[in-house]
Amino acid sequence: MAIAGYDTCPDWAPAFGYIGAASCMILANFGSAWGTWKAGLGVCKMGIDYPKGVIKNIVPIVMAGVLGIYGLIVAVILTQAIRPPSSGGYTSYSMYNGYAHMAAGLCCGISCLAAGGTIGVIGDAGVQAFGLKASGGKRAWAEGSDGDGDVGLGGNSEAANAEAANKLYVGLLIMLIFSEALALYGLIVALILSQHTYVCEGNE
């Protein structure tokens, strides 16, 4: 015996919506943690040789942390769109909604995962290179200072080292911005997908 509307709105259809919301949050947090881990290690290593640059180079960690917020936004939107069964035990949440919400969750989650890995790798290498350039190759811990000396191992003054490091820092920021944009693209597409809905009116 066939039940009208069961093929389009089965009782297990919300499972796909919840899978999309959960995968979005998990993958986005994984990407955020990955980026924070890699960039954080780079900042700690750089801080040993050039302590003055620690606060300035905290940017990759902040950008990695934002990825978790993207996942949270999409996950909340998806869970709010999942309708509970009616008093008669029928669900108005369709398979169309389930597939769309699962696609939205994976789109945002995997994009944040890719962005987090990119931010972590670029941040790790970038902040260490910045510290090496700004310090002129000196080791603050070896000289018992905070990196304020006048001349580095390369023979350049601190002003010249700072100017060269700032040029490197600008390039680092541009790379980080475009890495963060990968997650933003996934967020935009996920929001568009979450607006695609079909409701089984007779089951409400």
Disulfide bonds with the S-S distance in Angstrom:
Cys9-Cys200 1.68
